[in-house]
Amino acid sequence: MGRLGRNLLLLLCGLICGCQTTNVPRRDSSNQPESSTFVHRFTKFSFPESIGMFHRVNVRKFDREGKNVGVGYNSPTPIAATVFVYPGPKDFALLPSPKLEDISETLLDQHFQACKQEILRNHSDAKLTSESPCNIVQGKNRFEGKRAVFSMTEKFGSSDLDSASEVCVFLIEPGVKFLVTGRSFVKYRFTYPIARGPQAQPEVAAFMSDLAWPTK
């Protein structure tokens, strides 16, 4: 496929999946007081000061209304974590007529592909090392998403370290389970030195388990 074809494909994917640029916040993005729980009022996701070993370091919004946000946490391991919550697509005019039961899976997969491409564009040395399902179980609820792991060089303190960076993407659908009225994506990013992987991976799993999803 030529460069023009690839560009058109990425543009089409962005239109279908509602891809959000989650790397650079708007000028009016703000830090929330660290002594309070931040609640994303459109999905009711609540982000406390601390989750296990992680401490909240910032809350950034990427649009004027605050529908598209990123909440940053750090752990001393070190692990840099960010949870992004942002609107999903509202219509399917550009989709190739999927069956109704396949819509959620189609949207999640296409947005997952776009998220991987975003990481590769923004990190010149990034290499995709693995992909797998990403499941979160909280009580009787099970949330199914997609995970990709990349290798890259990342700065921790004053040192450039060989690092692993994980992205996990989920789609929230309005219905009997969630408190939302429209589709939303939830994206987790975790980056840590590869040498700290045996310690970091259980902390990442605990973080994802402990950050409560807003179910009815």
C-alpha positions as CSV (number, residue, x, y, z in Angstrom):
1,M,0.0,0.0,0.0
2,G,1.4,3.4,-0.9
3,R,1.9,6.3,1.5
4,L,-1.3,8.0,0.3
5,G,-3.3,4.8,0.9
6,R,-1.8,4.4,4.4
7,N,-2.6,8.0,5.3
8,L,-6.2,7.6,4.1
9,L,-6.5,4.3,6.1
10,L,-5.3,6.0,9.3
11,L,-7.7,8.9,8.7
12,L,-10.6,6.6,8.1
13,C,-9.7,4.6,11.3
14,G,-9.6,7.9,13.2
15,L,-13.1,8.8,12.0
16,I,-14.5,5.4,12.8
17,C,-12.9,4.9,16.2
18,G,-13.1,8.4,17.5
19,C,-9.3,8.3,18.1
20,Q,-8.2,10.9,20.5
21,T,-4.8,12.6,20.7
22,T,-3.9,11.8,24.3
23,N,-0.2,13.0,24.3
24,V,-0.5,16.8,24.5
25,P,-3.0,18.4,26.8
26,R,-4.9,21.6,26.0
27,R,-3.5,24.9,27.4
28,D,-6.5,25.0,29.7
29,S,-5.7,21.6,31.2
30,S,-5.5,21.7,35.0
31,N,-4.0,19.8,37.9
32,Q,-6.5,18.7,40.5
33,P,-5.9,19.1,44.2
34,E,-3.9,16.0,45.3
35,S,-6.0,15.8,48.5
36,S,-9.3,14.9,46.7
37,T,-10.7,12.1,44.6
38,F,-11.1,13.2,41.0
39,V,-14.4,12.0,39.4
40,H,-14.8,12.0,35.7
41,R,-18.4,13.2,35.6
42,F,-19.3,11.8,32.2
43,T,-18.5,8.2,33.1
44,K,-18.3,8.4,36.9
45,F,-14.8,6.9,37.0
46,S,-13.3,7.9,40.4
47,F,-9.5,8.4,40.7
48,P,-8.3,8.5,44.3
49,E,-5.0,10.0,45.5
50,S,-3.5,6.6,45.9
51,I,-4.0,3.1,44.4
52,G,-1.8,0.5,46.0
53,M,1.8,1.6,45.5
54,F,0.7,4.4,43.0
55,H,0.2,8.0,43.9
56,R,-1.7,10.4,41.7
57,V,0.5,13.1,40.2
58,N,-1.8,15.0,37.8
59,V,-5.2,15.2,36.0
60,R,-5.1,16.6,32.5
61,K,-8.0,17.4,30.2
62,F,-7.7,17.4,26.5
63,D,-10.9,19.2,25.6
64,R,-12.9,22.1,26.9
65,E,-15.7,20.1,28.4
66,G,-13.5,17.6,30.2
67,K,-14.9,14.5,28.5
68,N,-11.4,13.5,27.3
69,V,-9.0,13.2,30.3
70,G,-5.8,11.6,31.4
71,V,-5.0,10.8,35.1
72,G,-1.4,10.2,35.9
73,Y,0.0,8.0,38.7
74,N,3.6,7.1,39.6
75,S,5.0,4.3,41.7
76,P,8.5,4.2,43.3
77,T,9.3,1.0,41.4
78,P,9.4,3.1,39.1
79,I,6.3,2.8,37.0
80,A,4.6,5.7,35.1
81,A,0.9,5.1,34.7
82,T,-1.8,7.0,33.0
83,V,-5.5,6.2,32.6
84,F,-7.3,7.9,29.7
85,V,-11.0,8.1,29.5
86,Y,-12.6,9.7,26.4
87,P,-15.6,9.5,24.1
88,G,-16.1,6.7,21.7
89,P,-17.8,6.9,18.3
90,K,-21.5,7.8,18.0
91,D,-22.4,6.3,14.6
92,F,-21.4,3.7,12.2
93,A,-21.9,5.3,8.8
94,L,-18.4,4.4,7.7
95,L,-18.4,0.8,9.0
96,P,-18.8,-2.0,6.5
97,S,-22.2,-3.1,7.8
98,P,-21.2,-5.3,10.7
99,K,-23.7,-7.5,12.5
100,L,-25.1,-5.7,15.5
101,E,-23.4,-8.1,18.0
102,D,-20.1,-7.5,16.3
103,I,-20.1,-3.7,16.6
104,S,-18.4,-3.5,20.0
105,E,-15.6,-5.9,19.0
106,T,-15.1,-4.1,15.7
107,L,-14.9,-0.7,17.3
108,L,-12.5,-1.9,20.0
109,D,-10.2,-3.7,17.6
110,Q,-10.0,-0.7,15.2
111,H,-9.3,1.7,18.0
112,F,-6.7,-0.7,19.4
113,Q,-4.9,-0.7,16.1
114,A,-5.0,3.1,16.0
115,C,-3.6,3.3,19.6
116,K,-0.6,1.0,18.6
117,Q,0.1,3.2,15.6
118,E,0.1,6.3,17.8
119,I,2.7,4.8,20.0
120,L,4.9,3.9,17.1
121,R,4.6,7.4,15.6
122,N,5.5,9.1,18.9
123,H,8.4,6.8,19.9
124,S,10.9,6.3,17.1
125,D,12.6,3.4,18.7
126,A,9.4,1.6,19.9
127,K,9.0,-2.0,18.9
128,L,5.9,-4.1,19.4
129,T,6.9,-7.2,21.4
130,S,3.5,-8.8,22.2
131,E,-0.3,-8.7,22.0
132,S,-2.8,-10.4,24.2
133,P,-6.3,-10.1,25.6
134,C,-6.5,-7.8,28.7
135,N,-9.2,-8.7,31.2
136,I,-10.2,-7.0,34.5
137,V,-12.3,-8.9,37.0
138,Q,-14.0,-6.9,39.8
139,G,-16.5,-8.9,41.8
140,K,-19.1,-10.4,39.4
141,N,-18.0,-8.0,36.6
142,R,-15.5,-8.9,33.9
143,F,-14.2,-6.3,31.5
144,E,-12.5,-7.5,28.3
145,G,-10.0,-5.4,26.4
146,K,-6.8,-5.7,24.3
147,R,-3.2,-5.3,25.4
148,A,0.0,-4.5,23.5
149,V,3.5,-4.3,24.9
150,F,6.3,-2.3,23.4
151,S,10.0,-2.0,24.0
152,M,11.5,1.5,24.0
153,T,14.0,3.8,25.6
154,E,12.4,6.0,28.3
155,K,13.9,8.5,30.8
156,F,13.6,7.7,34.5
157,G,15.2,10.4,36.6
158,S,18.4,11.4,34.7
159,S,18.9,8.0,33.0
160,D,17.6,6.7,29.7
161,L,16.6,3.1,30.4
162,D,15.5,0.2,28.3
163,S,11.8,0.1,29.1
164,A,8.6,-1.8,28.6
165,S,5.4,0.2,27.8
166,E,2.0,-1.4,27.9
167,V,-1.2,-0.1,26.5
168,C,-4.6,-1.7,27.4
169,V,-7.7,-0.5,25.7
170,F,-11.4,-1.1,26.6
171,L,-14.7,0.0,25.3
172,I,-17.6,1.0,27.6
173,E,-21.0,0.5,26.1
174,P,-24.2,2.1,27.5
175,G,-26.6,-0.4,28.9
176,V,-27.5,-2.3,32.0
177,K,-24.0,-2.6,33.4
178,F,-22.5,0.9,33.1
179,L,-23.6,4.4,34.2
180,V,-22.7,6.0,30.8
181,T,-25.2,7.3,28.2
182,G,-22.7,7.1,25.3
183,R,-19.8,4.9,24.3
184,S,-16.4,5.7,25.9
185,F,-12.9,4.3,25.6
186,V,-10.7,3.5,28.6
187,K,-7.0,3.3,27.9
188,Y,-4.3,2.3,30.4
189,R,-0.6,3.1,29.8
190,F,2.2,1.7,32.0
191,T,5.9,2.3,31.4
192,Y,8.7,0.8,33.5
193,P,12.3,-0.2,33.2
194,I,12.6,-3.7,31.7
195,A,15.0,-4.7,34.5
196,R,12.2,-4.0,37.0
197,G,9.6,-6.1,35.1
198,P,9.3,-8.9,37.7
199,Q,8.3,-6.3,40.4
200,A,6.4,-4.0,38.0
201,Q,4.1,-6.5,36.4
202,P,2.3,-7.6,39.7
203,E,1.9,-3.9,40.6
204,V,0.4,-3.1,37.2
205,A,-2.1,-6.0,37.6
206,A,-3.0,-4.9,41.1
207,F,-3.6,-1.3,39.9
208,M,-5.9,-2.4,37.2
209,S,-7.8,-4.6,39.6
210,D,-8.0,-1.9,42.3
211,L,-9.2,1.0,40.2
212,A,-12.9,0.5,40.5
213,W,-15.0,0.6,37.4
214,P,-18.3,2.6,37.6
215,T,-20.9,-0.1,37.3
216,K,-24.6,0.0,38.4
